[in-house]
C-alpha cells in the first residue's frame, strides 16, 4: 500500500472531523440565538472564533500526525523515498560498471 495514500486518508479524516465539529458549533450557535441566550452578532463572533481555533488546531494535528506516521514507518524499517532513490542510483552505477567490465572482457 502506498504510504502517501495512508497519510492522505488520515489527513482527510482530520479535515472531515473538523468540518463536522464546525457544523455542529454553528447549529449550537443558531440554537442559542433562537433561545434568546445570545444575540446573532455575539453568536457569530463566538462561532467564528471557535471555528478559527479548530482550523488552527487542525494544522497542528496534521503536523503531529505526519510526524508520528514518519516515526512509525521508520520504526518498522520502511525506507524513505529519498533512500530508495539513492539506492536505485547506486544500482544503476554498478550495473553500468558491470556492463563496462563485461565489454572490456569480450574485446
Secondary structure by P-SEA (a helix, b strand, c coil): ccaaaaaaaaaaaaaaaaaaaaaaaaaaaaaaaaaccccaaaaaaaaaaaaaaaaaaaaaaaaaaaaaaaaaaaaaccccaaaaaaaaaaaaaaaaaaaaaaaaaac
